[in-house]
């Protein structure tokens, strides 16, 4: 009996040579590290060294998060990944009325250079790779990171890491946008240009399908809408005057890994193949690094359950295997208790140990691309590729990612998929262990990690001290210069030249100890805020 994949593609009970009829391994498979990169972006992949093991962390105050970072690095984490609280993600200071009740809840509160300094106290920024999950104010948090690194004695040229900086998926699925799409794209293009000159090893964007998947997107929708967004970013950068090979090598991607291991492996392989051909054929990218789809993976938070939470450790292990077999460059494994609360120290350590067991106790790092030539996986890869190209084509017919967003296309498609999944779980057609099958009435005592509500008052006090100690006149001058240049860009209707890049006055304002909320408000004054069409 034929089953269907998460993307409604047929999965046959048995695959054989006929599944690969018409399959040209030289064209569609190739070699690892060579176009079209189906088998991985590097020739040796994990045989030389394993993927970067990141653990996503950040909660409450910068000081508490700093303690967690030190615990993770001592446990063997090879890359830090910062979660920011909702006010920071939305460009509001902790003492703003709109931030009340949310300070430090889903990540760390960062209001100023002082908080960033505390967050990385004792961590040499020139010697670690840091990923920051931040979008609308991504350039601002990156500049704060650079300022702190410079205080530590590390120039921008020594810094490595990633900012998510993917605003288009916020309009589609996640909602932490600030400005309308066009000025947001201009700010992203300015970030590309700034990093090319000042922080050349930094990954300037992590184009994300993860959050769309968490909202209900199928694997095909996840990579189709992600690559459609990537097309829009590349077009905006090229339109600003940047040569594609000057910035494309620093593009990166962010995907989910679900428990449906075979389709996930096929998804990653198909995504690499599609992106390589887009960059070569549409944009004329000549540098092989411009054609590589390098990506970070996080295991599927949406598949974690509050019921029988220990079962989540099994789910995470399977998802981590899917990411590794699919050729990820870095990986975050979720903690088993995240469906209940912020992860405890023990749960975060167990999540990291899951990666370490795969890397050091299994034989998956002994050979490159173990699934190459698999009748099932190669067939699924071709099916996923075909369906993804068709969906990207539908976005292009609507005028590209931004035009499709304005028409609500991606959001509607994902909502339909999410509704279908919910129906299948409710009816029992889709099994979720511990939720609709194999249930138990036993409830083990569990004490979740909670954020101290006094964090908000402490952050407000820090902000009051900062404003009292800094030069108010200098901050006002810096913010006025930022508004002036933002107004110039808005009037010209295009990305400013390198000499007028917004990140330079942004950095000056932050160095003068302007806050995240103040610089975002200066840009709100000029650009306004985005209101989705279905909000009217």
C-alpha positions, 0 to 999 in steps of 0.5 A: 500500500502506497503511503504519502509523504508530508508533502503529499508525495507517494512513498512506495512500499518497495523501490528498485532500479525502475525508480531511477529510470531517467536519472542521470547520476553525472548531472543530478548527483555529481560529486560531493563539493561540486555542482550541483552539490546534491551530495554535500557542499564540501568534498570531505563533509564530516570525514574531516570534521563534524558539523558545528554543534550549536545550542540555542540559548538565551533567557531572562537577563544577559547575566543569566544567559552568560552563565548558560553559555559558559555551561554549554561551552564547558559541555562541548558546544562548538557554536553559540546561538542566541535567543532574544526576547520578544521586545528585543525582536520587535525593536522595543526597550524593556521599559517600554509599555508595550514590552510589559510582561514579555521581558526575558520570557522567550529569550534574553533582553538586550537593550544596549551595548551594556547588555551585549557586553554582559552577555558575552563576558568572558567569551572571546568573540574572535574565537567563537562562532555565534548565531543570532536569531534576530530579524527586523533589528538584525543589523542593530544586534550585529553592530552591538556584537561588533562593538563588544568584540572591538572592546575585547580587541578583536577586529571585524575581520576576526568575527565569524557567525550568522544573523538570521536577518530574514524579514520576508518569512516574518511577514509569512509566518512568524510576525516579528516584523517592524518596517514595511518590506521595501525599506526592510530589504534596503536595510538587508542589502546595506547589511550585505554591503557593510559586512563585505567591507567590515565583517567579511567572514560573517554570514549576513543572512540565514534564510529560514524555512524553519519558522514556516515549517513550525507554522505548518508548512510541508517540506516542499512548501518550506524549501519552495518559499525559502528559496523564493525569499532568497531569490528576492534578497539576491535580486535586491542586492544585485539591484543595489549595485553589488556583484553576486559573487561579492555577497552570495558566498556569505548567504546561509539557510536555516531549515527544520528536521522532522521525524520523517527521516527519508523525506527530510534527507531528500528535502535537503538534497533537493534544496542544494540542487535547486539553489545551485542551478538558480545561482548559476543559471539565473544570476550568473554566479561563477564562484562555486561558493556562491552556488552552495546552499549551506544551512543550519538545522534545528530539530522540530520544536512543533513536534515536541509534546508536553505529554510524556516529554521524555519521548521527545528525546527519541524524536530529537535523535531521529530528527538529528539523524535526518539533519546529519544524513542530509548534510547540514553544516550546523545543528541545534537539538531541542531539549526534551522539556521545551514543550513545557518551559524554557529548557533546564540545564540538564535537558540542554546538556542531554540535547547536546549529548545526542549530537555528540553520540551521533558524531563520535559513537556512530559511523556516520562521519566515516563516509560522505553522503551515505544515502547516495544511490538509494533507490528510495532517497534518490527517487524522493529527492527528484520528486521533492525537487519537481514539486518545489520548482513548481511551487516556486514557479507559482510564487514567480507568477504572482510577481515574486516573494514580496508581491506574493506576500502582499497577496497573502499567498504563502500564508494561506498555503501554510495555513491550509497545510497546518489545518490538514495536520491538525485534522489528521491528529484529531482524527487519529489518522496521524499518530502522535505517540503519547497524545492520540495513541499509547497514552498514559495517565501517569504524570511525573513531577516536573519543575519547569525553569521559570523566568523571574518577573523581577528581570523587567524591573532590573532592566528598566533600572539599567536603562535609567542608569544608562540614560543618566550617564550618557551624553543625551546631546550626542545621542540625539545628534546621532539619531538625527543623522540616522533619520536624515540618511533613512529619509534620503534612502526613502526619497531615492527609493533605492538602496543607498550607495556604500558611502551612505550605508545606514549601518555606519550611522547606526553603529555611531548611535549605538556606540554613543549608547543609544538603545535598541528601541531608540534607533528602531524608533528613529527608523519607524519615524521615517519608514513607518510600520508594516500592517498586513493586508488581513489586519484591516 
